[in-house]
């Protein structure tokens, strides 16, 4: 919730900035998640469990 903003221009600007921040955050999450059908860059071994 954002308070103290009462001019339509400020409300619109803050809305655009907020949407951009959320979209970028979601894009980073999607890029970090492994995609189905992809393979690991290096093999998984028992050493990774230690």
Buried (B, 14 or more C-beta within 10 A) or exposed (E): EEEEEEEEEEEEEEEEEEEEEEEEEEEEEEEEEEEEEEEEEEEEEEEEEE
